[in-house]
Amino acid sequence: MKKKKHTSLELVSNRAAYHHYEVIDTMEAGIKLLGTEVKSLRDGGGELRDNYITIKKNEAFLMQSFIAPYKFGNIFNHEERRERKLLLHRSEIQKLKKQKEEKGISLIGLSMYFTKTGYVKLKIGLCRGKKLFDKRASLKKKSQDREMDRAMKNS
């Protein structure tokens, strides 16, 4: 029997997180959304810029993520920056909680995407903050790689 490939449509990404943080590990989690939030995400109305993940009473929540109000969503529209529950197994939450207790470790949402089956998933990153010299080094390496690619293309 063939394995199904799960293709995904990325809705929102947090590109700045890769600049400010060193991503140690990633994990996929479901997210509990309202109907107007899903419709707004389909229209491209989401942002993950200053988000973080917190664990309260053995439940994980996505904080400070922005999902624009749905333009046709009258009185049943959602709050823009509400806390959203993440759907994880208890063992995964305990693992994240244990890893977060280390000094300098943060849990950050990296991207939100639709799966092939139509569910919205969140890619969680276990991150450590970069120092200024680390950011400079990564920018320098990125520009060197870009120059090398150009040289290979032109020759």
N, C-alpha and C positions, 0 to 999 in steps of 0.2 A: 504494500500500500504506500502511495506517495505521501510525503509530508507536505502540508500546506505552507506556503510562504505567506507570512504576515506582512503585507505592505501597509504603510501608514501615510496619512496625509498630515503634515505638520501644520498646526494652527498658529502657535505662538512659540517663540524661542527666547531664551535669555542669553544672548551672545555676550553681554558684558560680564556674566559670571565667569566665563572662561578667561577673561582678562584679569579680573580681581581675585580669583580663587584658583587653586590647584585642585582639580577634580580627582579624588582618590578612587572612588567607587561610584557606580550608578545602579539604580534600581527602578523598576516600573511599578506604578501604583494606579489603581482606579481612583476616580474622584467623583464625589457626590455633587451633582449639579442640578439646578432647576431647569425647566424647559426653556425659559427665555434666555438663560445663560448659554445653553447649547446653540440656540438659534443665533445669538449674538456672536458666538465663536465661529459659526459657519460663515458669517458675514465679515469676519476678520476683526472683530472688536475685542481683542484681549491683549494683555500686557503682563509680563512676568518680571519687570525690572527690579523692584525692591522687595521681592518675596522671601519668605523663610518658612521653615516647617517646625512646628512645635509639637510636643507630645504632652497631652493632659489626660490623666486618668486612663492610661493604656489605650489612648486613641490619638491618632496623628491628624493634625490640621494644617492646611496651607493658609498662611496669613499674608496680608497685604498684596494679594494678586488682584489685578484690575480686570474686570470684564464689563465692557460698556453696556448700558441699558439697551434692550432691544427696541428698535424704533417703532414697532407695531405692538408693543407690549403693555398698553394701558395701565390699569391699576394693579395688575398682577406682575409687574416688572420686579426685578430683583435689586438688591442693594449692591452697589458697585464693588466695594472693598470689604466684603464680609469674609468671615473665616469659613473655609470649605473643608469638609471632612474627607480624609483620604481612606481608601478602602484597601487595607492591608491585613494579612494574617497576624495573629497575636505573636507568633514567633518572629516575624519580620519586624514588628514594632519593638519587641524586646531587643533585637539585634541593633536596630537603629538607636534606641535609647542608650544602650551600652556603649556604642561607638561615639555617640554625641557627648558623653561624659568626659572624653579626653579633652585636654586643653587645646583650644584653637580650632576645634572642629565645628562646622556648621552644616546644617541640612538645608539645601536650596533646590527649588524647582528649576530645572534646566529647560524643559520644553513640554508643551502640551500638544497632543496629536490624536487624531481619530484612528482607530484600528480598522481593519477590513470589515469587521462585524458591526461597526458603527458606535463603539464605545469610545469615550474620551479617556485617555490615559495621560499620566504625568510622569515624566522622567525625573527622578530625584537624584541629586548629586550629593555625595558625602565629600565636603570640601574643606580645604585648609586655606586661610588667607595668604596671599602672596605679599612679600615685602616689595619695596620700590625697586630694588636692584633686580629682583626676579622678573618684575614686569618689563624692565628695560631689556634684560637678557632675552626674554621671549619675543619682544618686538624686533630686536636685532636679528635673532634667528629666523624669524618670519620674513624679514626683508631680504636676508641672504638666500633663503630658499626661493623667494620670488625671482631674485636676480639670476640664480642658477637655472631656474626653469626657462627664463627668457633667453639665456645664453644657449641652452640646449635646443630651444625652438628655432633660434636664428641660425644655428650652425648646421 
